[in-house]
Amino acid sequence: MPYRPDNRYYNIINPIRNFAGCLGGLSPMAYLLPIELGETNMLDMTGKVAIVAGAGSVGAAGSAIWGNGKATAVLLARKGAAVFLLDINEEAMAETKAIIESEGGTCAIHRCDMMVAADVQEMVQACVDRFKRIDILVNNVGGSAPGDPVSMSEEVWDRQIDFNLKTAFLGCKYVLPVMVEQGKGAIVNIASVAGMRNDFRSGRSHVGYSASKAGVIQLSRSVAGTYAKKGVRVNTVVPGLMHTPLVEYRLARTVGGNDPQKLIDARNEAVPMGHMGDSMDVAHAVLFLVSDEARFITATEIVVDGGSTAFMP
Ligand SMILES: NC(=O)c1ccc[n+]([C@@H]2O[C@H](COP(=O)([O-])OP(=O)(O)OC[C@H]3O[C@@H](n4cnc5c(N)ncnc54)[C@H](O)[C@@H]3O)[C@@H](O)[C@H]2O)c1
């Protein structure tokens, strides 16, 4: 059901406000009374077509904990968008599709490796063939590998840059011409607080991840400037410590000493708010940035980190 505000208050206030207005444009009373809200359906995605890259999720099938792309795809569909789901993991994106369809939403799945230009080009055409337009692109593919410049191999470095930064570049490269042709579009790239600050206390380094996610932020700003007059907005969502399947699926093994609960407790403890966020926190930030309510917002970031970045020593 679309959101409808309670207008009873305004039915009383508006006649007073209008009368005050009749007394003269500068009537102080007119300024004291609230502006008319009228009917509103904020963050409505009806009629919009959204591509979500990395719309599956790592981790066990059927898990109640979702990755950021999966949550974003489901939320956009709940708000009325037709969602073009893409992933390299067909089973994972099929699960996202089943969730959306079970809720009465519209979506299609497409296998696409976002690190391969030909795949991305073909995927964009497939979306246009299927849904006739592209209003939204969410570049969500990415992930971290540990290592500093000495311990990280050149191959891992190259793959980190491709995985986190080139995927966003290729998404923009092939979607932008469609959005420019339409005269409108919104792109959100998913970065990480690792691209903004360094947690030297942990003694861990993921230099390729930090550098590529910093690159994602600046990629967004740069593209936003170039396309601002062409109707395309480009922003970044910067997640902090989130409880996504990644925590149990990979981090517990690589940095958590095979003790998922200990790792979860430590991550909760590290956040000023006292707990990690989850993928819906990321999804809501994306939803706002791609909505018409964010029409004057481009070339910027929303940091979704429970205060971590601001309070980091
Ligand atoms: N999980 C976190 O705590 C966290 C924190 C900060 C930032 N992020 C960022 O959020 C994004 C999503 O991470 P997540 O952990 O929520 O998601 P995830 O890893 O659970 O899911 C990402 C999906 O992307 C797919 N994918 C991987 N490589 C692909 C490729 N080349 N082409 C197409 N699809 C591919 C995977 O199959 C998977 O289904 C990433 O960019 C990550 O860096 C995550």
The ligand as a Tripos MOL2 file, in Angstrom:
@<TRIPOS>MOLECULE
LIG
   44    48     1     0     0
SMALL
NO_CHARGES

@<TRIPOS>ATOM
      1 N1         29.0150   -6.8500    3.9420 N.am      1 LIG1
      2 C1         29.6050   -5.8190    4.5190 C.2       1 LIG1
      3 O1         29.8120   -5.7920    5.7410 O.2       1 LIG1
      4 C2         30.0300   -4.6530    3.6690 C.ar      1 LIG1
      5 C3         30.5970   -3.5240    4.2870 C.ar      1 LIG1
      6 C4         30.9960   -2.4530    3.4790 C.ar      1 LIG1
      7 C5         30.8150   -2.5300    2.1140 C.ar      1 LIG1
      8 N2         30.2710   -3.6240    1.5420 N.ar      1 LIG1
      9 C6         30.1110   -3.6710    0.0850 C.3       1 LIG1
     10 O2         28.7780   -4.0180   -0.2300 O.3       1 LIG1
     11 C7         28.7690   -4.7360   -1.4650 C.3       1 LIG1
     12 C8         28.0160   -6.0330   -1.3070 C.3       1 LIG1
     13 O3         28.6370   -6.8290   -0.3490 O.3       1 LIG1
     14 P1         27.8240   -7.9430    0.4250 P.3       1 LIG1
     15 O4         28.7830   -8.5740    1.3630 O.co2     1 LIG1
     16 O5         26.5780   -7.3600    0.9590 O.co2     1 LIG1
     17 O6         27.3720   -8.8660   -0.7730 O.3       1 LIG1
     18 P2         27.5890  -10.4020   -1.0980 P.3       1 LIG1
     19 O7         29.0670  -10.6300   -1.2600 O.co2     1 LIG1
     20 O8         26.8110  -11.2440   -0.1400 O.co2     1 LIG1
     21 O9         26.8600  -10.4870   -2.4960 O.3       1 LIG1
     22 C9         27.4190   -9.9310   -3.6390 C.3       1 LIG1
     23 C10        26.9130  -10.7110   -4.8340 C.3       1 LIG1
     24 O10        27.7240  -10.3100   -5.9300 O.3       1 LIG1
     25 C11        27.9230  -11.4470   -6.7550 C.3       1 LIG1
     26 N3         29.1240  -11.2530   -7.5640 N.ar      1 LIG1
     27 C12        30.4100  -11.4890   -7.2000 C.ar      1 LIG1
     28 N4         31.2310  -11.2160   -8.2280 N.ar      1 LIG1
     29 C13        30.4400  -10.8210   -9.2550 C.ar      1 LIG1
     30 C14        30.7190  -10.4100  -10.5850 C.ar      1 LIG1
     31 N5         31.9480  -10.3570  -11.0500 N.pl3     1 LIG1
     32 N6         29.6700  -10.0650  -11.3840 N.ar      1 LIG1
     33 C15        28.4090  -10.1380  -10.9220 C.ar      1 LIG1
     34 N7         28.0940  -10.5130   -9.6750 N.ar      1 LIG1
     35 C16        29.0970  -10.8650   -8.8440 C.ar      1 LIG1
     36 C17        28.0390  -12.6130   -5.7760 C.3       1 LIG1
     37 O11        27.7470  -13.8350   -6.4210 O.3       1 LIG1
     38 C18        27.0250  -12.2260   -4.7130 C.3       1 LIG1
     39 O12        25.7690  -12.8360   -4.9660 O.3       1 LIG1
     40 C19        30.2340   -4.9170   -1.8780 C.3       1 LIG1
     41 O13        30.5900   -3.9330   -2.7990 O.3       1 LIG1
     42 C20        30.9740   -4.7240   -0.5670 C.3       1 LIG1
     43 O14        32.3010   -4.3020   -0.7540 O.3       1 LIG1
     44 C21        29.8840   -4.6850    2.2980 C.ar      1 LIG1
@<TRIPOS>BOND
     1     1     2 1
     2     2     3 2
     3     2     4 1
     4     4     5 ar
     5     4    44 ar
     6     5     6 ar
     7     6     7 ar
     8     7     8 ar
     9     8     9 1
    10     8    44 ar
    11     9    10 1
    12     9    42 1
    13    10    11 1
    14    11    12 1
    15    11    40 1
    16    12    13 1
    17    13    14 1
    18    14    15 2
    19    14    16 1
    20    14    17 1
    21    17    18 1
    22    18    19 2
    23    18    20 1
    24    18    21 1
    25    21    22 1
    26    22    23 1
    27    23    24 1
    28    23    38 1
    29    24    25 1
    30    25    26 1
    31    25    36 1
    32    26    27 ar
    33    26    35 ar
    34    27    28 ar
    35    28    29 ar
    36    29    30 ar
    37    29    35 ar
    38    30    31 1
    39    30    32 ar
    40    32    33 ar
    41    33    34 ar
    42    34    35 ar
    43    36    37 1
    44    36    38 1
    45    38    39 1
    46    40    41 1
    47    40    42 1
    48    42    43 1
@<TRIPOS>SUBSTRUCTURE
     1 LIG1         1 GROUP 0 **** ****
